[in-house]
Amino acid sequence: MSAAGSIFVVSGPSGAGKSTIIKYVRENVSMLGYSVSHTSRKPRGAEVDGVDYHFVDRDTFATMIGKGEFVEWAEVYNDYYGSSVSSLEGPTSQGLDVIMDIDVQGARNIRLRFENSTLIYILPPSLEELEKRLKARGTEGEEAIRSRLGKALKEIKNCLWYDYLIFNNELTAAVEEMIAVITAERCRSSRRLSKVREVFDLDGP
């Protein structure tokens, strides 16, 4: 019987590069699934149901909350977002690892439900560099950027209770570090013991 898969929770301030890092990690690491969140908002642009999000209406989302089907959820700008228990327990029970991109509050809830989850925080090189990245997007005005920077500074304080910290100074290096974290966690004795016993016919605790 294979060991249960692990949950890798990735957080960080907007502009730190979480999504890009996760994209490259998934392209280079086998047996790594991605937890697709639920949302009550409508799809935007080319977003695809079941790929970008599981799109449901507010009533359906509220019903799922009432049934305890979310391990974490929040209401953001009048829309619900959440990670279902089944999206994590299903893959991990089959030995598949799952990576998630959620905020610090969601990370706390994941850790409460899944004690052995691995929390990874992505940091920008500095607030000055983060400001440059946000401005380079060209999607927000000066006031919105200042607001994001203020929020980022408060949020970064939460990195102190994460398991791993990765500075995204250079994308390739950051991707390699996250792959190294995943590889190290996969080599833990708790995940390898069942195979060791099977291969070498060992008994005992």
DOTIMAR-84135 format. One record per residue (C-alpha): x, y, z. Coordinates in steps of 0.5 Angstrom, whole numbers, plus 500, padded with zeros to 3 digits. Example, Ala and Ser with C-alpha at 12.3 -4.5 7.8 and 13.67 -1.06 7.14 Angstrom:
# DOTIMAR-84135
525491516/527498514/
***
This chain:
# DOTIMAR-84135
500500500/503507498/504512503/499518503/501524499/503531501/500538501/504543499/501550501/504556497/503563500/506570499/504577497/501579491/507580486/512575489/511571483/507565486/503563480/509563476/513559480/508554481/507553474/514551472/514547478/508543476/512542469/518539472/515535478/511528477/506526481/504533483/497535483/494542483/488544488/483547484/479552488/471553488/468560487/462563486/464569481/463568474/468566469/473571466/476572459/478565457/478561464/475554464/471551469/475545473/481548470/482555473/476554478/470550480/465555478/458555482/453560484/452563491/447558493/451552492/457555495/453557501/450550501/457547501/459551507/454549511/455541510/463543512/465541505/471546505/477546509/478553508/474559505/473566505/468572502/472577497/469583494/462579495/464573492/466566495/473563494/474556498/478549497/474543498/476537503/475532497/480536492/485534498/483528501/482525494/489525491/493525497/489518499/492515493/499517494/499524490/502530492/498537491/500544491/496550493/496557492/492560498/493566503/496566510/489565513/487559508/494556510/493556517/486552516/490547512/495546517/489545522/486540518/492537515/498537520/503534516/502539510/508543508/507551508/512555503/512562503/515566497/518573498/520578494/527581494/525587497/519592498/522596492/522590487/515588489/513595487/517595481/513588479/506591481/507597477/510593471/503589471/500596468/493594471/493598477/493605479/498608484/493608490/492601489/499599488/500603495/495599498/498593496/504594498/502596505/498590505/504586503/508588509/503586514/502579511/510578510/510578518/506571517/512568514/515567521/511561522/512557515/516551514/520554508/522561506/524562498/526569496/524570489/530574487/531570480/526565477/530559476/533559483/526560486/523554482/529550484/529551491/521549491/523543487/528541492/523542498/518538495/524532493/526533501/519532503/518526499/524523502/522523509/522516512/515516514/513516506/519511505/518506510/512502507/516501501/523499505/519494508/516491502/523491498/527489504/522484507/523488514/518487520/518492526/516499528/
***
